Amino acid sequence: MKIKSPRQKIRKSILIITFILFPGIFYYMSPYLVVEAALEGVIVKNKPALH
């Protein structure tokens, strides 16, 4: 069994964290989220109200 270098341990940790966070990142960066928000009226450009 080989001794792992600190660099490989860091690389493995980053890889595991990436696999865990991938679904959330994928959903957050998805165009579907933008379309869904637009349909719900979250992203709307309204004219300012006149008082």
C-alpha positions, 0 to 999 in steps of 0.5 A: 500500500502506497502512502498518499501525499497531502496533495492527493488527500486534498484532491480526493476531498475536493472531488468528494465535496464536488460530488455531494454539491453537484445536484444543488449547483446543477439546479442553481445554474439550470435555465429551468430555474430561470424559466420557472421563476419568470413564470411565477413572476419573480423576475419581472421588469415593472415600471416604477409606480407613480405617486 
